[in-house]
Amino acid sequence: MQVIMARKRILAQLLQDETGASTVEYALILGMIVLAMFAALSGVATVTVDMWDNMANTSSEAINGG
């Protein structure tokens, strides 16, 4: 019976312990920021590559008289 009470007491202490909660929250926020940055940069990269491809095609056509 004492073992069960000791386990319940330990479990109650673990459930009340909030040490590290802020660290976990900040890590989750940072992870979301990084994902948003990757998504934004991916879109910017696609637009930039398309712009340079268009510029290369236009200049090739101008040089070749196309």
N, C-alpha and C positions, 0 to 999 in steps of 0.2 A: 504494500500500500504506500509506503514511503517513497518507493521508486516512482510510482505513478504521480505522486504529488510533486516530487522533484522535477519530473519531466514537464508537468503542467506549469510549474513555476518558471522553468527555463524557457518554455514556449511563450509564456506571457511576457517575459523579459525581451525575447527576440521580437515579438510583435510590437512592443512599445518602443524599441530602439530605433531611432531615426537617424543614426549616425551614417553619413554617406548618402543620404537621400538627395541633398542638394547637388552633390557631385554627379549622381546619376541623372538628375534633371538637366544639369548643364551639359552633360555628355549627349543627352537626347536632343537638346536644342541645337547643339553644335552639329550633330549628325544631320538634322533637318536643314540647317543652313548650308552645309556642304552639298547635300543632294540638290538643293535649289540652285546653288552655283553651278553644279555640273549640268543641270538641265538648261540653265540660261546660256552657259558657254557653248553647249552643244548647238543650240539654235543660232547663236552668233557665228559659230564656226561654219555652219552650213551656208548661211547667207554670205559670209565672206568668201568662201570657196566658189560659190555661184557667181559672185561679182567678178572675181579674178578670171574665172573661166569665160564669162561673157566678154570681159576686156580682151582676153587673149584671142578669142574668136573674132571679135570686131577688128582688132589690129591686124590679124592674119588676112582677113578679107580686104582690108584697106591696102595692105602691102601687095597682095596678089591681084588686086583689081577686081575682086569678087563682088 
